[in-house]
């Protein structure tokens, strides 16, 4: 069993056995219902990646390329533009958090604000055609959802323009404080320092309107004399069934990318979660995961030798011996209502 599979089962067991329900949750589901959770505090998972331990799970398939693209978008690109995220990395799971959503009216005119017709389950496209939610317009590319220049989300009827962004958070904080470049330069110039920290919990930035407080907000990096780079990720909150394996996997990929850039070997990765939760609509899926058997494999991560971090793309980060086809067949993907 992979170390990632072991932790998935142990974390779920702990939440189901020890977890407590919240009373007045902030998140809600798309239909407006309060999104209650059952959660535990202070979870610690650790992996010796140099000995083949990874947070990858075979209990359900993971979107590894998209999660690596998200790391490049936040840290290397220092970007908060969701239009760029989708068109460059094909990552779509940030649509619900765009702060400047738009919509088309019945004349196909772009209007500021979320789709107001969602309560009646329809929307308009750029040609002014009325469509049911979930029905794709003939005016968009079936793969990218782009019309002439915007991205049209058929599930919500919202339009993402070239300026669609998530506000004063994540990549914007990285860029404003030059956090990622400072980390790289600091490790290169003073590897013995115990101050290699990237922290996105910047109060001045988060006070700005519509800044989404980051969940995985801090990484601490340490260099060993033996030439290994270790990293610890601190996360204030983890929606475990949707992102509980994706988050640590993508940060291990970030560890590998940074280690290559600073000419070190990737070492230990540890993941500290202050509050780990399972949403009430995900509980049956969690119980199903506990019944599943893992797929035997020995995954590894390799970075292309002929590309620097400045030009790296998800395709340059290869996850080997992770049999997605077999995993999908044995342990199919699950659908989760998202609490937003």
C-alpha positions in Angstrom: 0.0 0.0 0.0 1.3 3.5 -0.9 1.9 5.8 2.0 -0.7 8.1 0.5 -3.3 5.3 0.5 -2.5 4.6 4.1 -2.9 8.2 5.2 -6.2 8.6 3.2 -7.7 5.7 5.1 -6.3 6.7 8.5 -7.4 10.4 8.1 -10.9 9.4 7.0 -11.2 6.9 9.9 -10.2 9.6 12.4 -12.7 12.1 11.1 -15.5 9.6 11.1 -14.6 8.3 14.6 -13.5 11.5 16.4 -15.0 14.4 14.2 -17.4 17.0 15.5 -20.1 18.7 13.4 -20.1 22.4 12.9 -23.2 24.5 13.9 -23.2 27.6 11.7 -21.1 26.9 8.6 -20.0 29.7 6.3 -20.0 27.6 3.1 -23.1 26.6 1.2 -23.8 24.3 -1.7 -24.7 25.5 -5.2 -28.4 25.0 -4.3 -28.1 27.3 -1.3 -28.2 24.6 1.4 -25.7 25.2 4.2 -22.6 23.0 3.8 -22.1 21.3 7.2 -18.9 19.5 7.9 -17.5 17.0 10.4 -13.9 17.7 11.3 -10.9 17.1 13.5 -8.0 19.4 14.4 -4.2 19.0 14.1 -3.4 16.3 11.5 0.2 15.5 10.6 1.3 13.4 7.6 4.9 13.0 6.5 6.7 11.4 3.5 10.3 10.5 2.8 10.1 11.2 -0.9 13.8 10.3 -1.3 12.7 6.8 -0.2 9.8 6.5 -2.6 7.0 7.7 -0.2 4.4 10.0 -1.9 0.9 11.3 -1.1 -0.5 9.9 -4.3 -3.5 7.7 -3.8 -4.9 4.8 -5.8 -8.2 4.8 -4.0 -9.5 7.2 -6.7 -7.9 8.9 -9.7 -6.1 12.3 -9.2 -5.8 15.1 -11.7 -2.1 15.4 -11.4 -1.3 17.6 -14.5 -3.9 20.2 -13.5 -2.7 20.3 -9.9 0.9 20.9 -11.0 -0.3 23.7 -13.4 -2.0 25.3 -10.4 1.3 25.4 -8.5 3.1 27.1 -11.5 0.2 29.6 -11.8 0.3 30.6 -8.1 4.1 30.6 -7.4 6.1 30.7 -10.6 3.7 32.9 -12.6 2.6 34.8 -9.5 -0.8 35.1 -11.1 -4.4 35.4 -9.9 -6.1 35.5 -13.3 -8.4 32.6 -13.8 -8.7 33.1 -17.5 -4.9 32.6 -17.8 -5.2 29.5 -15.5 -7.7 27.9 -17.8 -6.2 28.8 -21.2 -2.6 28.0 -20.1 -3.0 25.0 -17.8 -6.6 23.8 -18.5 -7.5 24.1 -14.8 -11.2 24.9 -14.2 -11.8 24.4 -10.5 -11.4 28.1 -9.6 -14.4 29.3 -11.5 -16.6 29.6 -8.5 -14.2 32.0 -6.7 -13.9 34.5 -9.6 -14.8 37.9 -8.1 -15.6 39.7 -11.3 -18.0 37.3 -13.0 -20.1 38.5 -16.0 -23.0 37.1 -17.9 -24.7 37.7 -21.3 -28.2 39.1 -21.5 -30.9 38.1 -23.9 -29.3 40.3 -26.6 -25.9 38.7 -26.2 -24.5 41.8 -24.5 -21.8 41.2 -21.8 -23.0 42.4 -18.4 -21.1 42.7 -15.1 -22.3 40.3 -12.4 -23.3 36.7 -12.0 -25.9 35.1 -14.2 -29.2 36.4 -12.8 -31.2 33.7 -14.6 -29.6 30.9 -12.6 -32.6 30.8 -10.2 -34.7 29.8 -13.2 -32.1 27.3 -14.5 -31.2 29.0 -17.8 -28.7 31.4 -19.3 -27.9 33.3 -22.5 -24.9 32.9 -24.8 -23.1 35.5 -26.9 -25.7 35.2 -29.7 -28.5 35.8 -27.3 -29.7 32.2 -27.4 -31.4 30.9 -24.3 -30.1 27.6 -23.0 -30.8 25.4 -20.0 -28.1 25.2 -17.4 -25.7 22.4 -18.2 -26.5 22.7 -21.9 -23.4 23.8 -23.9 -23.8 26.6 -26.5 -22.9 26.1 -30.1 -21.0 29.4 -29.9 -18.3 27.9 -27.6 -15.4 25.5 -28.3 -16.6 22.2 -26.8 -13.2 21.7 -25.0 -12.1 25.1 -23.9 -15.6 26.7 -23.4 -14.3 29.8 -25.2 -16.5 31.8 -27.6 -15.0 34.8 -29.5 -12.8 35.8 -26.6 -14.5 34.9 -23.3 -15.0 31.6 -21.4 -18.7 30.6 -20.9 -19.5 28.2 -18.0 -22.6 26.3 -19.0 -23.2 25.0 -15.5 -23.6 28.5 -14.0 -24.1 30.7 -17.1 -21.3 32.9 -15.9 -18.8 34.4 -18.2 -15.1 34.7 -17.5 -13.4 37.6 -19.3 -9.7 38.0 -19.9 -9.6 39.9 -16.6 -11.4 37.2 -14.5 -9.5 36.9 -11.2 -9.8 35.8 -7.6 -8.9 39.1 -6.0 -6.1 40.1 -3.6 -4.9 36.7 -2.7 -2.7 33.7 -3.8 -0.6 34.7 -6.8 -1.2 38.4 -6.2 0.3 38.1 -2.8 3.2 36.1 -4.2 3.8 38.8 -6.8 3.4 41.8 -4.5 5.9 40.6 -2.0 8.1 38.7 -4.5 7.8 35.7 -2.2 8.8 32.9 -4.6 11.9 34.6 -6.1 13.0 35.5 -2.6 12.8 31.8 -1.6 14.8 30.6 -4.6 17.5 33.3 -4.1 17.6 32.7 -0.4 18.1 28.9 -0.7 20.9 29.5 -3.3 22.7 32.2 -1.4 22.3 31.0 2.2 21.2 27.3 2.3 21.9 27.0 6.1 19.3 29.6 7.0 16.2 28.5 8.9 14.3 31.5 7.4 13.3 30.0 4.1 9.5 30.6 4.5 6.8 31.4 2.0 3.7 32.8 3.8 0.6 34.0 2.0 -1.3 34.9 5.2 -0.5 38.6 4.7 -3.0 40.7 6.7 -2.6 43.9 4.7 -3.3 42.0 1.5 -6.2 40.0 2.9 -7.9 43.2 4.2 -8.5 44.3 0.6 -12.0 43.6 -0.8 -12.8 40.1 -1.9 -9.5 38.5 -1.1 -10.0 34.7 -0.6 -8.0 33.6 2.4 -5.6 30.9 1.2 -6.0 27.4 2.7 -2.5 26.1 2.0 -0.9 29.3 3.1 2.7 28.5 4.3 5.7 26.5 3.3 8.9 26.2 5.3 12.1 24.9 3.5 15.2 23.4 5.0 18.5 22.3 3.4 20.3 19.2 4.8 24.1 19.0 4.6 23.6 15.7 2.7 22.2 17.8 -0.2 18.5 17.3 0.4 15.8 19.9 0.4 12.9 19.3 2.8 9.6 21.2 2.9 6.7 21.5 5.3 3.3 22.7 4.2 1.0 24.3 6.7 -2.7 24.3 5.8 -5.4 26.0 7.9 -8.3 23.9 6.4 -8.6 20.9 4.2 -11.8 19.8 2.4 -10.5 16.2 2.6 -12.6 14.4 0.1 -12.2 16.8 -2.8 -8.6 18.0 -2.3 -7.1 15.9 0.5 -4.8 14.0 -1.8 -4.4 16.7 -4.5 -3.0 19.4 -2.1 0.0 17.3 -0.7 0.7 15.8 -4.2 1.0 19.2 -5.9 3.2 20.5 -3.1 5.5 17.5 -3.5 5.7 18.4 -7.2 6.6 22.0 -6.1 9.3 20.6 -3.9 10.8 18.7 -6.8 10.6 21.7 -9.1 12.3 24.0 -6.5 14.9 21.3 -5.6 15.9 21.1 -9.3 16.2 24.9 -9.6 18.5 25.2 -6.6 20.5 22.1 -7.5 19.4 20.0 -4.5 17.7 16.6 -4.1 14.0 16.5 -3.0 13.8 15.0 0.5 11.1 14.9 3.2 7.7 16.5 2.8 5.4 17.0 5.7 1.8 18.2 5.7 0.3 19.9 8.8 -3.5 20.6 8.7 -5.1 22.7 11.4 -8.6 21.6 10.6 -9.4 18.6 8.3 -13.1 18.2 7.4 -15.5 16.1 5.4 -18.7 17.7 4.1 -22.0 16.1 5.1 -22.8 15.3 1.4 -19.4 13.5 1.1 -19.8 11.1 4.0 -21.1 8.2 2.0 -18.2 8.6 -0.4 -15.8 8.6 2.5 -17.2 5.3 3.7 -16.9 3.9 0.2 -13.2 4.9 0.1 -12.6 2.9 3.3 -14.0 -0.2 1.5 -11.8 0.2 -1.6 -8.6 -1.8 -2.1 -5.5 0.0 -3.3 -3.7 -0.6 -6.6 -0.2 -1.9 -6.3 2.3 0.5 -7.9 5.6 2.3 -7.1 5.2 5.9 -8.4 8.1 8.3 -8.8 8.5 11.9 -10.0 11.0 13.1 -12.5 11.7 16.6 -13.9 12.8 17.3 -17.4 16.6 17.9 -17.4 16.6 20.5 -20.3 14.1 23.0 -18.9 14.5 25.6 -16.2 11.8 26.6 -13.7 11.2 29.8 -15.6 9.9 27.9 -18.7 8.6 24.7 -17.0 5.1 23.3 -17.8 3.2 20.5 -16.3 4.3 18.2 -19.1 7.9 18.6 -17.8 6.9 17.0 -14.5 6.4 13.3 -15.1 4.8 11.0 -12.6 5.9 7.5 -13.5 4.3 4.2 -12.6 1.0 5.7 -11.6 -1.5 3.5 -13.6 -4.4 5.9 -14.0 -6.3 3.6 -16.4 -6.2 0.7 -13.9 -7.0 3.0 -11.0 -10.1 4.4 -12.8 -11.3 0.9 -13.6 -10.8 -0.5 -10.1 -11.6 2.7 -8.1 -13.7 5.0 -10.2 -13.8 8.8 -9.8 -16.4 10.3 -7.5 -18.6 13.4 -7.8 -18.7 15.9 -5.0 -20.9 18.9 -4.4 -18.6 21.7 -3.5 -19.1 24.0 -0.5 -18.3 27.6 -1.5 
